[in-house]
């Protein structure tokens, strides 16, 4: 283990883990009951009319199974990205992203709705601010998903 994550793990235990270590295994989320924290360290992309109001509206013209497959391909192609849990029957998948220097974990939950809508919620485990990391991640993923769908 590198020195900085080791030191941070004294205060932030999940920083000491590799991949998904140190984080509880997620259960399926009811995205319709999503509650965002008051802290500015999350970013939500979802279809128009979704509550809570998303930071970015998503709209894809792909069958739900094709969209789900694209999301999975895009996510797994990212550096320091780890599959945490998958609930394929409801097209929901959870990932852990680790920062390069401090090994901070971020959680990403994704669901493709039966109608083909995409809900993508990226959030920090630690800290009040995220310095735009979650927003940048979601925007990059949305572009990559669009490109993946076009290529397949």
C-alpha angles and dihedrals in degrees: 000000000000119000100246096052089045092054093043090051088068088070102018106039097192091060089072095059130089120230108333095348116129095023126102116249108256124236123212110292124222095227090190087066096045113150117198119210122241090244118097095234101102136074125200129195117184142144121287112280094028117143125250092043110255124234087228130021117231126209123170129173099213135105112265095249092050091048091049091051091049091051091052094048092048094047095047091050091062121101117250091010120138131189107237104175137345129202100184094174090068094029093243125139134177128207138184119217119196123207115238100235109029100023091233110172123231122189123223122191120188131184132178110206123223087254092055097259119146124222114188119177121180120184142167122244094206134033137032096251130039100194090235095300096127093047092049091049094051094046091049092048093049091053092046092048090051090051092046092052091049090050095050 
